[in-house]
Amino acid sequence: MKLNILEAHDRLLHFKKDQESNIFQGAEDCLKKNPDSLFFQSRSPYIYIFAHPRTADDGVTKRMLWQPRLWKPPAQTNSYLFRAQSNTDLIQICWLLPAEELWAQYQQGNVTENEYVLWSINEYLYNRDRLEKDEPDDLSDEKGKPIMQEWIRNKRMERMMKRSYPMLPISAESLSSFYSD
């Protein structure tokens, strides 16, 4: 099989750009559409966005779970962490740590080389304390705890309301007849 080097290079660049845009699209969606993220942003000057891939029940398909957080979690493999200023588009990469068995793919000189991933792996292995260190303007426990308590109360109330007033399937026809009478 004969390969066109320029075409292969173009495909590689497209693949890398596509992967990068998927990750940042997920972070942006979490920042702008996730109700918990919007709640935290209304009460904190920043939020952390923690992402980790999970394998679906079929054993093949992967999906990314996105979680807004007030505090920086401990670094772990197979996770991504971003820090976003509330109510802005400014997102900072804290780490990009793929699953440990994939680390060799990102080494310098490989097709899938990535400087952020290499830096994250190096920090995870040799400077984990620095990777997990709080930012200077991170919320203290005294300021963050009331926000979390309010969030928990809201979640409990939502759950209670869903149990008390379950959504009934209503057709468009029944709604139109209800309002026309």
N, C-alpha and C positions, 0 to 999 in steps of 0.2 A: 504494500500500500504506500503510495507516494503522498507525502504531506506538503502542503503549501505553508511554509514557515510564517509568512505574513498573515495568512488567514487564521492560522492557529493562534498567533499572537493577538490578533483582533478579537478572537473568541474568548481568549483568556482575559483580556481587558474588560470585555463585556460581562463575563462571568463575575469578576471581582467587583465591578461597579454595581451589578445587580444584587450580589450578596450584601454589599455595604448599604445599598439603598433599602433593602428589605429590613435590615437590623434597625436602621434609623427611622424607617417608617413605623415599625413596631413601637419604638420608643416614643415617637411623636404621637401616635395614636393613643398610647397609654397616657401621655401627658395631657392630651386635649379631649379625650373621650371617656376615659375611665372615671366613673363617679367617685371612687375612693381618692384617685389622684386629684380631682377637682376639689374635693373636700379638704385634702391636706394643703393644696396650693392656696386655698382661701385663708389658711391659718398659719402658714409657714413661708418664709422667704425663699425656700428651695424645697425640693423633694429628691429622694433617690429613686431610681427606677431599676429594679432588680429583675433580670430576665434569666430564665433557664429552660432549655429544651427538654421536652418529655416525649417519650415514645407512646404512640396511640395503642389502643387495644389490639390492633392488627399486627403489631410487632415490627412494622416497617415505617409507617408514616410518623414524622416528627412534627411537633407543634411547639411553639414558643409560648411560655407563660410569662406574663408581665405583671409585676407587683410594685405599686408605689409604696415607698417607705419614708419614714421621718428620719431614721437613723441608718448609718452605714452598717450593713451586716458583715459578719466575718467572711473573708475571702474563701471561695471554694471553687474547685474545678467544675467545669461544665456550667458556668454561669457568666453573666455579663452584668456590669453595674455602671449606671450613668447617674450624673448629678445634674439636675435641671433647675434653673432659676424659675420660680413660680410665675405663671402668667406671661412667660416669654418663650421664644424658640431656642434659647441658649441651653445647649446640652453639652456637658463635659463627659468624656470617657474616663471612668475610674479604673475599670479593668475589662478585658475580654479574655476569658479563660475557657478554652474548649476542653472537652473531655481529655483526660491525661493520655489515653491511647492514641490521640490524634496530634499530639504536640510535635512529633517529628515532621509532620506535613508542613508545618509553618516555619521550619528552620531556614536560615538564610541560604539562598541559592536554589531553593525549591520553587516550583511553579506557583504554589499557594502561599509563598512567603508573605508575612504581614508584620509590619513593624510594631503595631499596637499589641498584637497577640504575643510576639516575641518579648516585648517589654513586660507585658503582664505575667508571662510565664517566669521570666527572670525574677521579677519582684516577688512572685508567689514563692519561688524556691529559696531565694536568698534574702529578701527584705520584706517578709510578710507583715511585720509590724508597721513598716512605712506604708504599705499598701492599704492596711486597715485603719491607719491613723485618722482620727476625726479631723475635719476641716476646721479652721479657726472660728468660722461663724455657724458651726453646727449647733442645733438646739441642745440646751442642757436638759437633764432629766426633769428638772423642776418646770421648765417651759413646755417640754414635749409631752409629759405625762397627762396634763389636762386635755390636750388635743386628742390623745389616744383614748382617754376615758370617754370623751364626747363621741368619738367615732364608734366606740364599742356600744354606747347607749343607742346611737342611731341605728346600728346594725341589728341590735336586739329588737328595737321598735319595728324596723322593716320586716323582720322575720315574724314577729307577732302579728303584724297587720296582714301579712300574706296568709297566715294560718286562719285568722279571723275572717278575712274577706278574700277568699280565693277568686281568682279570675275565672269567670264562667265563659265558655265559648259562645260568642254572640255573632250571628251572621249579619251581614249588611242589610239583608231584607228585614230582619226583625228590628233592627235599629231604625230603619226608615219608617216602618209601620208604627213604631213607638212614638216617633216624633211627629208623624202626620196625624195621629189621632187627637 
